[in-house]
């Protein structure tokens, strides 16, 4: 029987889980799979058999004394508070799984500390590559501990700051979109959704990894283009002082996001991996306004998208009508082919085939 591939899925947002499930669909059925996660419910919709191992949620768990809490964090690590029961159990379950499963590969999505743990356990690890300011000792140690890195995006938007030595050990899948709902012509999408065929439509998207789209800036946008229908998918963050407008509609969470993307004339969203690739798949003009993330992950990705002409980038939401009008005019002038080129419909398959080949080659007996 083949050695298993073990995956670790960070449970912040749904992107890590969705990416893993997309890759799993293309792994051979003969390859056993185990998934380590603090949110096993995120894998309820998986179509492939896999063993789920629940981890304690250690995020925010307290140390058991003030003196332990006050101990400084080593530069080589990111999140290692002392005296945290949940963390000890979390890492212990991972170590036990690696010991008992003896996996061919451990795919870490994502954690520098867990990549280091894998190396200490003598298990070959692959880390999922993400954008951001990751030149610190902890990230570099995590990369060096791995046999390779897997980047679920096109190499064209890799950062110059990523060392050449690591780039040479990184497999770029092309833009990996976890959505496979069929794309529609704009007219058909609007007909299905009951939307006007003639009215301009702007779609704003927020994923599950943050606090939601801030509503106040959108009220200014609605005034900047009163003839445009502004649709907001996903969570919305209100501060209590906003004025509602008739051309601004909240959709909430929707299972028809692809249809709304196809119906839209332009899209405003953050720089989350899957969000970017959903927009690229639909080929829409993209105004990218990043959400706050550790290590400036989304700011870095947005800058790379702007560098290759795939999106218009704003560090913060426009706060006045002239600001909105300038940002929207720039967005409408984009060549959408540049963004579309960053999506690869075969990215998940390529990732799975590369992982399978790596697992086979690493354990080949000469």
C-alpha positions as CSV (number, residue, x, y, z in Angstrom):
1,X,0.0,0.0,0.0
2,X,1.2,3.5,-0.8
3,X,2.4,5.8,2.0
4,X,-0.1,8.5,2.8
5,X,0.1,12.2,2.0
6,X,-0.8,14.2,5.1
7,X,-2.2,17.7,4.9
8,X,-2.3,20.4,7.5
9,X,-5.0,23.0,6.9
10,X,-5.0,26.3,8.8
11,X,-8.6,27.0,9.7
12,X,-8.6,30.8,9.3
13,X,-11.1,31.4,6.5
14,X,-12.0,28.7,4.1
15,X,-9.3,29.1,1.5
16,X,-6.8,26.6,2.9
17,X,-9.5,23.9,3.1
18,X,-10.9,24.6,-0.3
19,X,-7.5,24.5,-1.9
20,X,-6.7,21.2,-0.3
21,X,-10.0,19.7,-1.5
22,X,-9.4,20.9,-5.0
23,X,-6.0,19.1,-5.0
24,X,-7.4,15.9,-3.4
25,X,-9.8,15.5,-6.3
26,X,-6.8,14.8,-8.6
27,X,-4.7,12.5,-6.4
28,X,-4.7,8.8,-7.3
29,X,-7.3,6.8,-5.3
30,X,-4.4,4.5,-4.4
31,X,-2.8,7.3,-2.4
32,X,-4.2,7.4,1.2
33,X,-4.8,10.9,2.5
34,X,-5.0,12.3,6.1
35,X,-6.0,15.9,6.9
36,X,-5.1,17.6,10.1
37,X,-7.4,20.5,11.0
38,X,-9.0,22.4,13.8
39,X,-12.1,22.9,11.6
40,X,-13.1,19.5,10.2
41,X,-16.5,20.8,9.2
42,X,-14.7,22.8,6.4
43,X,-14.1,19.4,4.7
44,X,-17.7,18.2,4.8
45,X,-18.1,18.7,1.0
46,X,-15.0,16.8,0.0
47,X,-15.6,14.3,-2.8
48,X,-12.6,12.1,-2.1
49,X,-12.1,9.7,0.9
50,X,-9.7,11.1,3.5
51,X,-9.0,10.5,7.2
52,X,-9.8,13.7,9.2
53,X,-7.9,14.3,12.4
54,X,-9.3,17.1,14.6
55,X,-6.8,19.4,16.2
56,X,-7.5,21.6,19.2
57,X,-8.0,25.2,18.3
58,X,-5.0,26.9,19.9
59,X,-5.6,30.4,18.6
60,X,-6.0,32.7,21.5
61,X,-5.7,30.0,24.2
62,X,-4.2,31.4,27.4
63,X,-0.9,30.5,29.1
64,X,-1.4,29.1,32.5
65,X,0.7,31.7,34.4
66,X,1.6,35.3,34.0
67,X,5.3,34.4,34.0
68,X,4.9,32.0,31.2
69,X,2.8,34.5,29.2
70,X,5.5,37.1,29.5
71,X,8.3,35.0,28.1
72,X,9.6,36.5,24.8
73,X,9.1,34.8,21.5
74,X,12.3,33.5,19.8
75,X,13.1,35.2,16.5
76,X,13.1,31.8,14.8
77,X,9.4,31.2,15.5
78,X,6.1,33.1,15.2
79,X,3.5,31.7,17.5
80,X,4.9,29.7,20.4
81,X,3.5,31.0,23.7
82,X,4.5,28.9,26.7
83,X,2.2,27.0,29.0
84,X,-0.7,26.7,26.6
85,X,-2.4,23.3,27.0
86,X,-4.2,23.6,23.6
87,X,-0.9,24.2,21.8
88,X,0.8,21.2,23.4
89,X,-2.0,18.9,22.4
90,X,-2.2,20.5,18.9
91,X,1.5,19.9,18.2
92,X,1.4,16.5,20.0
93,X,-1.4,15.2,17.8
94,X,0.5,16.3,14.7
95,X,3.7,14.6,15.9
96,X,1.8,11.4,16.8
97,X,0.1,11.4,13.3
98,X,3.5,11.8,11.6
99,X,5.0,9.1,13.7
100,X,2.2,6.6,13.1
101,X,1.3,7.4,9.5
102,X,5.0,7.6,8.3
103,X,3.8,9.7,5.4
104,X,5.4,10.1,2.0
105,X,4.8,13.9,2.2
106,X,3.4,16.4,4.7
107,X,1.8,19.3,2.9
108,X,1.7,22.3,5.3
109,X,-1.0,25.0,4.4
110,X,0.4,27.0,6.3
111,X,2.7,27.3,9.3
112,X,6.4,27.8,9.6
113,X,6.5,26.1,13.0
114,X,4.8,23.0,11.7
115,X,7.1,22.8,8.7
116,X,10.0,22.8,11.2
117,X,8.3,20.1,13.3
118,X,8.0,17.9,10.2
119,X,11.7,18.2,9.6
120,X,12.5,17.4,13.2
121,X,10.2,14.3,12.8
122,X,12.2,13.3,9.7
123,X,9.2,13.7,7.5
124,X,9.6,15.4,4.1
125,X,7.4,18.5,4.0
126,X,6.0,20.8,1.3
127,X,4.9,24.3,2.3
128,X,2.3,26.2,0.5
129,X,3.8,29.5,-0.8
130,X,2.0,32.8,0.0
131,X,2.8,36.4,-0.7
132,X,4.0,38.9,1.8
133,X,7.0,40.1,3.7
134,X,8.4,36.7,4.6
135,X,12.1,37.3,4.7
136,X,12.3,36.9,8.5
137,X,14.2,34.0,10.2
138,X,11.1,32.0,11.0
139,X,9.8,32.0,7.4
140,X,13.2,31.3,5.9
141,X,13.8,28.5,8.4
142,X,10.4,27.0,7.5
143,X,11.2,27.1,3.8
144,X,14.7,25.7,4.3
145,X,13.2,22.8,6.3
146,X,11.0,21.7,3.4
147,X,11.9,19.6,0.5
148,X,10.0,22.0,-1.8
149,X,7.4,24.7,-1.9
150,X,4.1,24.8,-3.8
151,X,2.8,28.1,-5.1
152,X,-0.9,28.1,-6.1
153,X,-0.4,31.1,-8.4
154,X,1.4,32.1,-11.6
155,X,5.1,32.7,-11.4
156,X,4.5,36.0,-13.2
157,X,3.2,37.5,-9.9
158,X,6.0,36.2,-7.7
159,X,7.8,38.8,-5.6
160,X,11.3,40.0,-6.4
161,X,12.1,39.6,-2.7
162,X,11.6,35.8,-2.8
163,X,15.2,34.4,-2.9
164,X,16.3,32.7,-6.2
165,X,17.5,29.7,-4.2
166,X,13.9,29.1,-2.9
167,X,12.3,30.0,-6.2
168,X,14.3,27.2,-7.8
169,X,12.7,24.8,-5.3
170,X,9.1,26.1,-5.8
171,X,6.5,24.6,-8.1
172,X,4.1,27.1,-9.6
173,X,0.7,25.7,-10.5
174,X,-0.7,28.7,-12.2
175,X,-3.7,30.4,-10.7
176,X,-5.6,27.8,-8.7
177,X,-9.3,28.5,-8.4
178,X,-11.3,26.2,-6.2
179,X,-14.6,27.1,-7.9
180,X,-15.8,24.9,-10.8
181,X,-19.3,26.4,-11.4
182,X,-19.8,26.9,-15.1
183,X,-19.1,30.4,-16.6
184,X,-22.0,32.1,-18.3
185,X,-22.4,34.9,-20.8
186,X,-23.3,38.2,-19.1
187,X,-26.8,38.3,-20.6
188,X,-27.6,34.8,-19.5
189,X,-26.2,35.4,-16.0
190,X,-28.3,38.5,-15.6
191,X,-31.4,36.7,-16.9
192,X,-31.0,33.9,-14.4
193,X,-30.5,36.4,-11.5
194,X,-33.3,38.7,-12.6
195,X,-31.0,41.7,-13.2
196,X,-31.3,44.4,-15.8
197,X,-29.6,43.7,-19.1
198,X,-28.8,47.4,-19.6
199,X,-27.7,48.8,-16.2
200,X,-24.0,48.9,-15.3
201,X,-23.3,46.5,-12.4
202,X,-20.4,46.5,-10.0
203,X,-19.9,43.5,-7.7
204,X,-18.0,43.8,-4.4
205,X,-16.8,40.5,-2.8
206,X,-15.6,39.7,0.7
207,X,-14.5,36.3,1.8
208,X,-14.6,34.6,5.1
209,X,-11.1,35.4,6.3
210,X,-11.7,39.0,7.6
211,X,-14.4,41.2,9.1
212,X,-16.1,41.9,5.8
213,X,-16.4,44.8,3.2
214,X,-16.6,48.2,4.9
215,X,-20.0,49.5,4.1
216,X,-19.3,53.3,4.5
217,X,-17.0,53.6,1.4
218,X,-19.5,51.8,-0.7
219,X,-22.1,54.4,0.1
220,X,-19.8,57.0,-1.4
221,X,-19.3,54.7,-4.4
222,X,-23.1,54.5,-4.8
223,X,-23.2,58.3,-4.9
224,X,-20.2,58.5,-7.3
225,X,-22.1,56.3,-9.9
226,X,-25.8,56.6,-9.1
227,X,-26.9,54.8,-12.3
228,X,-24.8,51.8,-11.4
229,X,-26.2,48.9,-9.4
230,X,-23.8,48.1,-6.6
231,X,-24.0,44.5,-5.3
232,X,-22.1,43.3,-2.2
233,X,-21.5,39.6,-1.7
234,X,-20.2,38.2,1.6
235,X,-20.1,39.8,5.0
236,X,-20.3,43.6,5.4
237,X,-18.8,45.7,8.2
238,X,-20.9,48.6,9.4
239,X,-19.9,51.3,11.8
240,X,-23.4,52.7,12.4
241,X,-23.2,56.0,10.7
242,X,-23.8,54.9,7.1
243,X,-26.7,56.0,4.8
244,X,-28.3,53.4,2.7
245,X,-28.9,54.0,-1.1
246,X,-31.3,52.4,-3.5
247,X,-28.6,51.4,-5.9
248,X,-26.6,49.5,-3.2
249,X,-27.7,46.0,-2.4
250,X,-26.3,43.4,0.1
251,X,-26.4,39.8,-1.2
252,X,-24.9,38.2,2.0
253,X,-23.4,34.8,1.5
254,X,-24.5,33.4,-1.9
255,X,-24.1,30.1,-3.6
256,X,-24.5,32.0,-6.9
257,X,-21.2,33.9,-6.8
258,X,-20.1,32.7,-10.2
259,X,-23.3,33.9,-11.7
260,X,-23.0,37.3,-10.1
261,X,-19.4,37.5,-11.3
262,X,-20.5,36.7,-14.9
263,X,-23.3,39.3,-14.6
264,X,-20.9,42.1,-13.4
265,X,-19.2,44.7,-15.5
266,X,-16.4,45.1,-12.9
267,X,-15.4,43.6,-9.6
268,X,-14.0,45.1,-6.4
269,X,-12.4,42.7,-3.9
270,X,-9.5,41.9,-1.7
271,X,-6.4,40.0,-2.7
272,X,-7.3,36.6,-1.2
273,X,-5.9,33.8,-3.3
274,X,-9.1,32.2,-4.4
275,X,-10.9,35.5,-4.7
276,X,-8.3,36.7,-7.2
277,X,-8.5,33.6,-9.2
278,X,-12.3,33.5,-9.3
279,X,-12.2,37.0,-10.8
280,X,-9.4,36.0,-13.2
281,X,-11.4,33.0,-14.3
282,X,-14.4,35.3,-15.1
283,X,-12.1,37.8,-16.8
284,X,-13.5,40.9,-15.2
285,X,-11.9,44.4,-14.6
286,X,-10.6,44.2,-11.1
287,X,-10.2,46.9,-8.5
288,X,-8.1,45.3,-5.7
289,X,-8.3,46.7,-2.2
290,X,-6.4,44.4,0.2
291,X,-7.6,43.4,3.6
292,X,-5.2,43.4,6.5
293,X,-3.2,40.2,6.9
294,X,-0.1,39.1,8.8
295,X,3.1,39.9,6.9
296,X,1.3,42.2,4.5
297,X,0.2,39.2,2.5
298,X,-2.6,40.8,0.6
299,X,-0.8,44.2,0.1
300,X,2.1,42.3,-1.5
301,X,-0.2,40.3,-3.8
302,X,-2.1,43.3,-4.8
303,X,1.1,45.1,-5.7
304,X,2.2,42.2,-7.9
305,X,-1.2,42.2,-9.7
306,X,-0.9,45.9,-10.4
307,X,2.7,45.5,-11.6
308,X,1.6,43.1,-14.4
309,X,-1.4,45.2,-15.3
310,X,-3.9,42.6,-14.0
311,X,-5.7,44.9,-11.5
312,X,-5.9,48.4,-10.2
313,X,-4.5,48.6,-6.6
314,X,-5.6,50.9,-3.8
315,X,-4.1,50.6,-0.3
316,X,-7.3,51.8,1.3
317,X,-10.9,52.3,0.2
318,X,-11.6,55.6,-1.7
319,X,-13.2,58.1,0.7
320,X,-14.6,60.7,-1.7
321,X,-16.5,60.8,-5.0
322,X,-13.5,62.0,-7.0
323,X,-11.3,59.3,-5.6
324,X,-13.9,56.7,-6.5
325,X,-14.3,58.1,-10.0
326,X,-10.5,58.0,-10.6
327,X,-10.2,54.4,-9.3
328,X,-13.2,53.2,-11.3
329,X,-12.0,54.9,-14.5
330,X,-8.6,53.2,-14.2
331,X,-10.3,49.8,-13.6
332,X,-12.5,50.1,-16.7
333,X,-9.4,50.8,-18.7
334,X,-7.7,47.5,-17.8
335,X,-6.9,44.9,-20.3
336,X,-8.7,41.9,-18.7
337,X,-6.7,39.4,-20.7
338,X,-3.8,40.1,-18.4
339,X,-5.8,39.0,-15.3
340,X,-7.3,36.1,-17.2
341,X,-3.9,34.8,-18.1
342,X,-3.1,34.3,-14.4
343,X,-5.8,31.6,-14.0
344,X,-5.0,28.0,-15.0
345,X,-8.0,25.7,-15.1
346,X,-5.6,22.8,-14.6
347,X,-3.8,24.2,-11.6
348,X,-5.3,21.8,-9.0
349,X,-4.5,18.8,-11.3
350,X,-0.9,20.0,-11.8
351,X,-0.5,20.4,-8.1
352,X,-1.7,16.9,-7.4
353,X,0.4,15.4,-10.1
354,X,3.5,17.2,-8.9
355,X,2.9,16.1,-5.3
356,X,2.4,12.5,-6.4
357,X,5.5,12.6,-8.5
358,X,7.5,14.2,-5.6
359,X,6.3,11.5,-3.2
360,X,7.2,8.8,-5.6
361,X,10.7,10.1,-6.3
362,X,11.6,10.9,-2.7
363,X,10.9,7.3,-1.7
364,X,12.3,5.5,-4.8
365,X,14.8,2.9,-3.7
366,X,17.9,3.0,-5.8
